[in-house]
Amino acid sequence: MPFIERLKKLKEERHITTAQWALLSNIPASTISRILSGDTGSPNFETMIRLVSSVNGSLDEIAGIIIDKPCDCSEEKEQMYIRILEEKESLISEKENEISQKEKRILEEKKEKHQVAIYAMAVTAFTILMLLLKVFNII
């Protein structure tokens, strides 16, 4: 059985989606999809390690050294994967909120600077107007 088929089998045995595997392994879902569909020639070793270790798999099994090893996919491990995914999703959400807050602060700072600049321009325009009125003896 080719290693791609073994990776697919590993994914099926762990009952995870490509998106979940991407979160667990920190590999983009599009990369995992290309690997599983055979669109990539041969994924590098680091990618394979991250994919397999993220679901507590064995590189030996993927390489074909251990063939048809029964999966130890207990409910406890499944709950662990779910917890890890939820934690990662929570962290992503927190980071998105932090970024959103930073963006709001930046916009507020820009707005304040803009208001100061407009005020300075108004004062300058008023000063120039007053000078012109004095020069032409209107005041």
VMD Tcl script that builds the backbone (N, CA, C; Angstrom):
set m [mol new atoms 417]
animate dup $m
set s [atomselect $m all]
$s set {name element resname resid chain x y z} {
  {N N MET 1 A 0.850 -1.175 0.000}
  {CA C MET 1 A 0.000 0.000 0.000}
  {C C MET 1 A 0.896 1.239 0.000}
  {N N PRO 2 A 0.701 2.169 -0.959}
  {CA C PRO 2 A 1.514 3.384 -1.014}
  {C C PRO 2 A 1.287 4.264 0.220}
  {N N PHE 3 A 2.276 5.107 0.503}
  {CA C PHE 3 A 2.194 5.918 1.722}
  {C C PHE 3 A 0.999 6.867 1.705}
  {N N ILE 4 A 0.581 7.324 0.525}
  {CA C ILE 4 A -0.576 8.215 0.463}
  {C C ILE 4 A -1.820 7.476 0.966}
  {N N GLU 5 A -1.963 6.235 0.564}
  {CA C GLU 5 A -3.101 5.432 1.028}
  {C C GLU 5 A -3.017 5.217 2.540}
  {N N ARG 6 A -1.790 5.057 3.042}
  {CA C ARG 6 A -1.630 4.879 4.494}
  {C C ARG 6 A -1.995 6.152 5.242}
  {N N LEU 7 A -1.647 7.318 4.653}
  {CA C LEU 7 A -2.037 8.590 5.269}
  {C C LEU 7 A -3.560 8.739 5.285}
  {N N LYS 8 A -4.197 8.384 4.172}
  {CA C LYS 8 A -5.661 8.453 4.111}
  {C C LYS 8 A -6.282 7.539 5.170}
  {N N LYS 9 A -5.711 6.357 5.300}
  {CA C LYS 9 A -6.219 5.394 6.282}
  {C C LYS 9 A -6.053 5.950 7.701}
  {N N LEU 10 A -4.908 6.561 7.962}
  {CA C LEU 10 A -4.652 7.168 9.272}
  {C C LEU 10 A -5.693 8.246 9.574}
  {N N LYS 11 A -5.989 9.057 8.582}
  {CA C LYS 11 A -6.990 10.120 8.747}
  {C C LYS 11 A -8.362 9.514 9.040}
  {N N GLU 12 A -8.722 8.493 8.304}
  {CA C GLU 12 A -10.018 7.838 8.516}
  {C C GLU 12 A -10.091 7.186 9.900}
  {N N GLU 13 A -9.020 6.527 10.308}
  {CA C GLU 13 A -9.005 5.858 11.611}
  {C C GLU 13 A -9.136 6.852 12.758}
  {N N ARG 14 A -8.605 8.058 12.559}
  {CA C ARG 14 A -8.658 9.073 13.617}
  {C C ARG 14 A -9.960 9.871 13.578}
  {N N HIS 15 A -10.767 9.635 12.554}
  {CA C HIS 15 A -12.058 10.322 12.407}
  {C C HIS 15 A -11.881 11.843 12.440}
  {N N ILE 16 A -10.939 12.334 11.634}
  {CA C ILE 16 A -10.700 13.778 11.587}
  {C C ILE 16 A -10.868 14.277 10.151}
  {N N THR 17 A -11.222 15.529 10.049}
  {CA C THR 17 A -11.321 16.156 8.736}
  {C C THR 17 A -9.955 16.734 8.358}
  {N N THR 18 A -9.842 17.122 7.118}
  {CA C THR 18 A -8.592 17.750 6.667}
  {C C THR 18 A -8.354 19.057 7.420}
  {N N ALA 19 A -9.430 19.805 7.660}
  {CA C ALA 19 A -9.293 21.072 8.395}
  {C C ALA 19 A -8.812 20.828 9.825}
  {N N GLN 20 A -9.346 19.790 10.458}
  {CA C GLN 20 A -8.910 19.457 11.819}
  {C C GLN 20 A -7.449 19.016 11.823}
  {N N TRP 21 A -7.076 18.229 10.829}
  {CA C TRP 21 A -5.690 17.764 10.739}
  {C C TRP 21 A -4.763 18.956 10.528}
  {N N ALA 22 A -5.224 19.922 9.764}
  {CA C ALA 22 A -4.417 21.127 9.533}
  {C C ALA 22 A -4.184 21.869 10.846}
  {N N LEU 23 A -5.224 21.971 11.664}
  {CA C LEU 23 A -5.065 22.640 12.956}
  {C C LEU 23 A -4.116 21.873 13.868}
  {N N LEU 24 A -4.240 20.556 13.877}
  {CA C LEU 24 A -3.384 19.744 14.746}
  {C C LEU 24 A -1.918 19.788 14.325}
  {N N SER 25 A -1.684 19.802 13.019}
  {CA C SER 25 A -0.314 19.683 12.513}
  {C C SER 25 A 0.336 21.017 12.151}
  {N N ASN 26 A -0.463 22.093 12.131}
  {CA C ASN 26 A 0.024 23.404 11.674}
  {C C ASN 26 A 0.519 23.358 10.229}
  {N N ILE 27 A -0.158 22.545 9.433}
  {CA C ILE 27 A 0.115 22.456 7.999}
  {C C ILE 27 A -1.159 22.922 7.310}
  {N N PRO 28 A -1.057 23.789 6.317}
  {CA C PRO 28 A -2.273 24.276 5.655}
  {C C PRO 28 A -3.133 23.124 5.109}
  {N N ALA 29 A -4.427 23.278 5.232}
  {CA C ALA 29 A -5.360 22.260 4.755}
  {C C ALA 29 A -5.163 22.004 3.260}
  {N N SER 30 A -4.850 23.059 2.511}
  {CA C SER 30 A -4.641 22.885 1.062}
  {C C SER 30 A -3.440 21.983 0.781}
  {N N THR 31 A -2.402 22.100 1.605}
  {CA C THR 31 A -1.224 21.240 1.440}
  {C C THR 31 A -1.586 19.795 1.740}
  {N N ILE 32 A -2.335 19.586 2.825}
  {CA C ILE 32 A -2.748 18.223 3.186}
  {C C ILE 32 A -3.611 17.629 2.079}
  {N N SER 33 A -4.520 18.413 1.531}
  {CA C SER 33 A -5.385 17.935 0.442}
  {C C SER 33 A -4.561 17.528 -0.776}
  {N N ARG 34 A -3.552 18.362 -1.103}
  {CA C ARG 34 A -2.695 18.031 -2.251}
  {C C ARG 34 A -1.904 16.751 -1.997}
  {N N ILE 35 A -1.442 16.567 -0.773}
  {CA C ILE 35 A -0.694 15.345 -0.441}
  {C C ILE 35 A -1.615 14.138 -0.577}
  {N N LEU 36 A -2.809 14.226 0.010}
  {CA C LEU 36 A -3.733 13.090 0.003}
  {C C LEU 36 A -4.256 12.769 -1.395}
  {N N SER 37 A -4.320 13.770 -2.261}
  {CA C SER 37 A -4.802 13.514 -3.621}
  {C C SER 37 A -3.670 13.090 -4.549}
  {N N GLY 38 A -2.435 13.161 -4.054}
  {CA C GLY 38 A -1.292 12.762 -4.869}
  {C C GLY 38 A -0.788 13.867 -5.781}
  {N N ASP 39 A -1.282 15.094 -5.586}
  {CA C ASP 39 A -0.856 16.209 -6.438}
  {C C ASP 39 A 0.562 16.674 -6.145}
  {N N THR 40 A 1.082 16.346 -4.966}
  {CA C THR 40 A 2.476 16.706 -4.674}
  {C C THR 40 A 3.330 15.492 -4.986}
  {N N GLY 41 A 4.490 15.731 -5.525}
  {CA C GLY 41 A 5.359 14.620 -5.877}
  {C C GLY 41 A 5.688 13.763 -4.673}
  {N N SER 42 A 6.271 14.386 -3.702}
  {CA C SER 42 A 6.652 13.678 -2.494}
  {C C SER 42 A 6.829 14.707 -1.390}
  {N N PRO 43 A 5.981 14.674 -0.353}
  {CA C PRO 43 A 6.111 15.659 0.718}
  {C C PRO 43 A 7.440 15.496 1.452}
  {N N ASN 44 A 7.956 16.599 1.966}
  {CA C ASN 44 A 9.241 16.496 2.655}
  {C C ASN 44 A 9.083 15.775 3.997}
  {N N PHE 45 A 10.188 15.369 4.544}
  {CA C PHE 45 A 10.191 14.552 5.756}
  {C C PHE 45 A 9.579 15.292 6.936}
  {N N GLU 46 A 9.895 16.582 7.070}
  {CA C GLU 46 A 9.357 17.370 8.183}
  {C C GLU 46 A 7.826 17.420 8.122}
  {N N THR 47 A 7.295 17.589 6.925}
  {CA C THR 47 A 5.842 17.614 6.760}
  {C C THR 47 A 5.237 16.285 7.183}
  {N N MET 48 A 5.861 15.199 6.772}
  {CA C MET 48 A 5.358 13.869 7.135}
  {C C MET 48 A 5.398 13.677 8.654}
  {N N ILE 49 A 6.484 14.109 9.281}
  {CA C ILE 49 A 6.594 13.974 10.741}
  {C C ILE 49 A 5.472 14.754 11.422}
  {N N ARG 50 A 5.258 15.990 10.975}
  {CA C ARG 50 A 4.219 16.816 11.598}
  {C C ARG 50 A 2.829 16.219 11.405}
  {N N LEU 51 A 2.571 15.701 10.204}
  {CA C LEU 51 A 1.264 15.096 9.949}
  {C C LEU 51 A 1.036 13.878 10.838}
  {N N VAL 52 A 1.991 12.978 10.826}
  {CA C VAL 52 A 1.822 11.705 11.529}
  {C C VAL 52 A 1.846 11.899 13.044}
  {N N SER 53 A 2.790 12.695 13.544}
  {CA C SER 53 A 2.893 12.859 14.999}
  {C C SER 53 A 1.712 13.653 15.570}
  {N N SER 54 A 1.094 14.504 14.750}
  {CA C SER 54 A -0.026 15.304 15.254}
  {C C SER 54 A -1.244 14.453 15.603}
  {N N VAL 55 A -1.308 13.238 15.058}
  {CA C VAL 55 A -2.425 12.337 15.367}
  {C C VAL 55 A -1.927 11.055 16.038}
  {N N ASN 56 A -0.728 11.166 16.634}
  {CA C ASN 56 A -0.141 10.052 17.378}
  {C C ASN 56 A 0.027 8.807 16.508}
  {N N GLY 57 A 0.445 9.052 15.264}
  {CA C GLY 57 A 0.686 7.938 14.346}
  {C C GLY 57 A 2.144 7.527 14.360}
  {N N SER 58 A 2.453 6.553 13.540}
  {CA C SER 58 A 3.810 6.027 13.467}
  {C C SER 58 A 4.369 6.212 12.060}
  {N N LEU 59 A 5.571 6.784 11.986}
  {CA C LEU 59 A 6.221 6.915 10.677}
  {C C LEU 59 A 6.520 5.549 10.081}
  {N N ASP 60 A 6.808 4.589 10.944}
  {CA C ASP 60 A 7.040 3.228 10.463}
  {C C ASP 60 A 5.810 2.707 9.733}
  {N N GLU 61 A 4.659 2.945 10.309}
  {CA C GLU 61 A 3.414 2.482 9.701}
  {C C GLU 61 A 3.200 3.153 8.343}
  {N N ILE 62 A 3.443 4.463 8.269}
  {CA C ILE 62 A 3.257 5.201 7.018}
  {C C ILE 62 A 4.266 4.731 5.972}
  {N N ALA 63 A 5.479 4.387 6.426}
  {CA C ALA 63 A 6.509 3.914 5.508}
  {C C ALA 63 A 6.267 2.476 5.073}
  {N N GLY 64 A 5.333 1.790 5.727}
  {CA C GLY 64 A 5.033 0.415 5.352}
  {C C GLY 64 A 5.819 -0.611 6.129}
  {N N ILE 65 A 6.572 -0.180 7.147}
  {CA C ILE 65 A 7.348 -1.107 7.955}
  {C C ILE 65 A 6.425 -1.906 8.863}
  {N N ILE 66 A 5.421 -1.243 9.408}
  {CA C ILE 66 A 4.414 -1.926 10.218}
  {C C ILE 66 A 3.135 -1.904 9.392}
  {N N ILE 67 A 2.722 -3.039 8.937}
  {CA C ILE 67 A 1.574 -3.106 8.049}
  {C C ILE 67 A 0.326 -3.512 8.823}
  {N N ASP 68 A -0.738 -2.771 8.559}
  {CA C ASP 68 A -2.045 -3.062 9.147}
  {C C ASP 68 A -2.026 -3.213 10.659}
  {N N LYS 69 A -1.292 -2.338 11.325}
  {CA C LYS 69 A -1.294 -2.301 12.786}
  {C C LYS 69 A -2.667 -1.841 13.251}
  {N N PRO 70 A -3.279 -2.531 14.186}
  {CA C PRO 70 A -4.602 -2.097 14.630}
  {C C PRO 70 A -4.527 -0.719 15.272}
  {N N CYS 71 A -5.515 0.066 14.997}
  {CA C CYS 71 A -5.567 1.427 15.516}
  {C C CYS 71 A -6.013 1.418 16.967}
  {N N ASP 72 A -5.285 2.158 17.795}
  {CA C ASP 72 A -5.669 2.317 19.190}
  {C C ASP 72 A -6.391 3.659 19.314}
  {N N CYS 73 A -7.566 3.715 18.716}
  {CA C CYS 73 A -8.335 4.966 18.685}
  {C C CYS 73 A -9.407 4.939 19.760}
  {N N SER 74 A -8.966 4.963 20.975}
  {CA C SER 74 A -9.909 4.910 22.080}
  {C C SER 74 A -10.676 6.224 22.178}
  {N N GLU 75 A -11.767 6.173 22.897}
  {CA C GLU 75 A -12.587 7.372 23.126}
  {C C GLU 75 A -11.753 8.446 23.807}
  {N N GLU 76 A -10.848 8.012 24.679}
  {CA C GLU 76 A -9.988 8.959 25.399}
  {C C GLU 76 A -9.123 9.759 24.427}
  {N N LYS 77 A -8.539 9.076 23.438}
  {CA C LYS 77 A -7.710 9.761 22.453}
  {C C LYS 77 A -8.564 10.684 21.587}
  {N N GLU 78 A -9.739 10.219 21.224}
  {CA C GLU 78 A -10.620 11.050 20.418}
  {C C GLU 78 A -10.975 12.332 21.172}
  {N N GLN 79 A -11.245 12.203 22.458}
  {CA C GLN 79 A -11.552 13.374 23.285}
  {C C GLN 79 A -10.336 14.297 23.374}
  {N N MET 80 A -9.145 13.684 23.433}
  {CA C MET 80 A -7.923 14.480 23.476}
  {C C MET 80 A -7.784 15.298 22.184}
  {N N TYR 81 A -8.032 14.668 21.033}
  {CA C TYR 81 A -7.953 15.381 19.760}
  {C C TYR 81 A -8.968 16.514 19.721}
  {N N ILE 82 A -10.175 16.242 20.187}
  {CA C ILE 82 A -11.219 17.262 20.202}
  {C C ILE 82 A -10.801 18.421 21.093}
  {N N ARG 83 A -10.248 18.103 22.267}
  {CA C ARG 83 A -9.803 19.149 23.190}
  {C C ARG 83 A -8.690 19.989 22.566}
  {N N ILE 84 A -7.745 19.331 21.915}
  {CA C ILE 84 A -6.644 20.053 21.265}
  {C C ILE 84 A -7.190 20.976 20.184}
  {N N LEU 85 A -8.113 20.455 19.376}
  {CA C LEU 85 A -8.705 21.279 18.322}
  {C C LEU 85 A -9.459 22.469 18.904}
  {N N GLU 86 A -10.210 22.223 19.969}
  {CA C GLU 86 A -10.954 23.318 20.597}
  {C C GLU 86 A -10.012 24.362 21.177}
  {N N GLU 87 A -8.911 23.909 21.779}
  {CA C GLU 87 A -7.932 24.850 22.329}
  {C C GLU 87 A -7.303 25.683 21.225}
  {N N LYS 88 A -6.956 25.032 20.112}
  {CA C LYS 88 A -6.356 25.774 19.005}
  {C C LYS 88 A -7.352 26.762 18.424}
  {N N GLU 89 A -8.602 26.334 18.262}
  {CA C GLU 89 A -9.620 27.239 17.741}
  {C C GLU 89 A -9.826 28.419 18.688}
  {N N SER 90 A -9.780 28.162 19.994}
  {CA C SER 90 A -9.932 29.222 20.989}
  {C C SER 90 A -8.764 30.204 20.896}
  {N N LEU 91 A -7.550 29.670 20.757}
  {CA C LEU 91 A -6.376 30.544 20.632}
  {C C LEU 91 A -6.458 31.398 19.372}
  {N N ILE 92 A -6.910 30.789 18.292}
  {CA C ILE 92 A -7.051 31.536 17.042}
  {C C ILE 92 A -8.065 32.653 17.230}
  {N N SER 93 A -9.173 32.337 17.885}
  {CA C SER 93 A -10.210 33.340 18.140}
  {C C SER 93 A -9.665 34.476 19.004}
  {N N GLU 94 A -8.898 34.127 20.041}
  {CA C GLU 94 A -8.301 35.149 20.906}
  {C C GLU 94 A -7.365 36.057 20.113}
  {N N LYS 95 A -6.542 35.448 19.264}
  {CA C LYS 95 A -5.601 36.241 18.459}
  {C C LYS 95 A -6.350 37.148 17.498}
  {N N GLU 96 A -7.437 36.634 16.896}
  {CA C GLU 96 A -8.227 37.461 16.000}
  {C C GLU 96 A -8.819 38.650 16.759}
  {N N ASN 97 A -9.287 38.412 17.994}
  {CA C ASN 97 A -9.825 39.506 18.814}
  {C C ASN 97 A -8.747 40.520 19.152}
  {N N GLU 98 A -7.542 40.031 19.480}
  {CA C GLU 98 A -6.437 40.936 19.787}
  {C C GLU 98 A -6.120 41.809 18.583}
  {N N ILE 99 A -6.085 41.186 17.415}
  {CA C ILE 99 A -5.797 41.934 16.190}
  {C C ILE 99 A -6.889 42.963 15.956}
  {N N SER 100 A -8.141 42.555 16.157}
  {CA C SER 100 A -9.265 43.467 15.971}
  {C C SER 100 A -9.149 44.656 16.922}
  {N N GLN 101 A -8.794 44.406 18.185}
  {CA C GLN 101 A -8.633 45.491 19.153}
  {C C GLN 101 A -7.496 46.427 18.746}
  {N N LYS 102 A -6.396 45.843 18.267}
  {CA C LYS 102 A -5.265 46.667 17.822}
  {C C LYS 102 A -5.671 47.531 16.639}
  {N N GLU 103 A -6.429 46.925 15.700}
  {CA C GLU 103 A -6.883 47.694 14.546}
  {C C GLU 103 A -7.765 48.853 14.983}
  {N N LYS 104 A -8.660 48.622 15.957}
  {CA C LYS 104 A -9.524 49.693 16.468}
  {C C LYS 104 A -8.696 50.804 17.091}
  {N N ARG 105 A -7.673 50.424 17.881}
  {CA C ARG 105 A -6.813 51.435 18.508}
  {C C ARG 105 A -6.084 52.252 17.447}
  {N N ILE 106 A -5.575 51.578 16.449}
  {CA C ILE 106 A -4.853 52.271 15.374}
  {C C ILE 106 A -5.783 53.245 14.657}
  {N N LEU 107 A -7.011 52.798 14.361}
  {CA C LEU 107 A -7.976 53.683 13.703}
  {C C LEU 107 A -8.310 54.890 14.568}
  {N N GLU 108 A -8.468 54.665 15.881}
  {CA C GLU 108 A -8.746 55.776 16.793}
  {C C GLU 108 A -7.587 56.758 16.823}
  {N N GLU 109 A -6.352 56.210 16.863}
  {CA C GLU 109 A -5.179 57.085 16.874}
  {C C GLU 109 A -5.104 57.902 15.589}
  {N N LYS 110 A -5.394 57.249 14.463}
  {CA C LYS 110 A -5.377 57.969 13.185}
  {C C LYS 110 A -6.448 59.045 13.169}
  {N N LYS 111 A -7.622 58.724 13.705}
  {CA C LYS 111 A -8.722 59.691 13.751}
  {C C LYS 111 A -8.317 60.899 14.593}
  {N N GLU 112 A -7.690 60.643 15.757}
  {CA C GLU 112 A -7.245 61.736 16.619}
  {C C GLU 112 A -6.207 62.604 15.912}
  {N N LYS 113 A -5.251 61.970 15.256}
  {CA C LYS 113 A -4.223 62.720 14.534}
  {C C LYS 113 A -4.856 63.549 13.426}
  {N N HIS 114 A -5.835 62.958 12.760}
  {CA C HIS 114 A -6.540 63.654 11.690}
  {C C HIS 114 A -7.266 64.886 12.236}
  {N N GLN 115 A -7.924 64.710 13.382}
  {CA C GLN 115 A -8.637 65.825 13.996}
  {C C GLN 115 A -7.679 66.935 14.402}
  {N N VAL 116 A -6.522 66.570 14.941}
  {CA C VAL 116 A -5.511 67.560 15.328}
  {C C VAL 116 A -5.022 68.303 14.084}
  {N N ALA 117 A -4.789 67.573 13.004}
  {CA C ALA 117 A -4.317 68.196 11.768}
  {C C ALA 117 A -5.368 69.160 11.213}
  {N N ILE 118 A -6.632 68.749 11.251}
  {CA C ILE 118 A -7.712 69.616 10.765}
  {C C ILE 118 A -7.793 70.874 11.625}
  {N N TYR 119 A -7.687 70.721 12.941}
  {CA C TYR 119 A -7.726 71.872 13.848}
  {C C TYR 119 A -6.569 72.823 13.542}
  {N N ALA 120 A -5.366 72.238 13.341}
  {CA C ALA 120 A -4.191 73.067 13.048}
  {C C ALA 120 A -4.382 73.817 11.734}
  {N N MET 121 A -4.967 73.166 10.743}
  {CA C MET 121 A -5.213 73.819 9.454}
  {C C MET 121 A -6.236 74.944 9.620}
  {N N ALA 122 A -7.255 74.719 10.443}
  {CA C ALA 122 A -8.279 75.748 10.671}
  {C C ALA 122 A -7.667 76.956 11.367}
  {N N VAL 123 A -6.822 76.720 12.359}
  {CA C VAL 123 A -6.160 77.818 13.071}
  {C C VAL 123 A -5.268 78.592 12.110}
  {N N THR 124 A -4.535 77.871 11.273}
  {CA C THR 124 A -3.644 78.518 10.297}
  {C C THR 124 A -4.459 79.356 9.312}
  {N N ALA 125 A -5.571 78.782 8.825}
  {CA C ALA 125 A -6.421 79.510 7.878}
  {C C ALA 125 A -6.992 80.770 8.538}
  {N N PHE 126 A -7.422 80.647 9.781}
  {CA C PHE 126 A -7.970 81.806 10.507}
  {C C PHE 126 A -6.903 82.878 10.692}
  {N N THR 127 A -5.700 82.457 11.038}
  {CA C THR 127 A -4.583 83.403 11.237}
  {C C THR 127 A -4.267 84.129 9.936}
  {N N ILE 128 A -4.221 83.390 8.851}
  {CA C ILE 128 A -3.933 84.011 7.544}
  {C C ILE 128 A -5.042 84.989 7.185}
  {N N LEU 129 A -6.292 84.604 7.434}
  {CA C LEU 129 A -7.419 85.492 7.153}
  {C C LEU 129 A -7.313 86.773 7.966}
  {N N MET 130 A -6.987 86.679 9.228}
  {CA C MET 130 A -6.850 87.850 10.090}
  {C C MET 130 A -5.720 88.760 9.595}
  {N N LEU 131 A -4.599 88.150 9.187}
  {CA C LEU 131 A -3.487 88.942 8.658}
  {C C LEU 131 A -3.889 89.677 7.392}
  {N N LEU 132 A -4.600 88.997 6.503}
  {CA C LEU 132 A -5.037 89.628 5.258}
  {C C LEU 132 A -5.991 90.783 5.543}
  {N N LEU 133 A -6.880 90.588 6.499}
  {CA C LEU 133 A -7.815 91.650 6.853}
  {C C LEU 133 A -7.085 92.868 7.415}
  {N N LYS 134 A -6.035 92.616 8.197}
  {CA C LYS 134 A -5.247 93.724 8.760}
  {C C LYS 134 A -4.471 94.452 7.629}
  {N N VAL 135 A -3.898 93.621 6.720}
  {CA C VAL 135 A -3.101 94.207 5.644}
  {C C VAL 135 A -3.967 95.125 4.790}
  {N N PHE 136 A -5.182 94.733 4.537}
  {CA C PHE 136 A -6.069 95.536 3.693}
  {C C PHE 136 A -6.947 96.500 4.509}
  {N N ASN 137 A -6.568 96.713 5.750}
  {CA C ASN 137 A -7.219 97.635 6.660}
  {C C ASN 137 A -8.731 97.433 6.753}
  {N N ILE 138 A -9.139 96.205 6.756}
  {CA C ILE 138 A -10.559 95.902 6.903}
  {C C ILE 138 A -10.917 95.820 8.378}
  {N N ILE 139 A -9.962 95.476 9.207}
  {CA C ILE 139 A -10.223 95.392 10.651}
  {C C ILE 139 A -9.850 96.696 11.306}
}
mol reanalyze $m
mol bondsrecalc $m
mol representation Tube
mol addrep $m
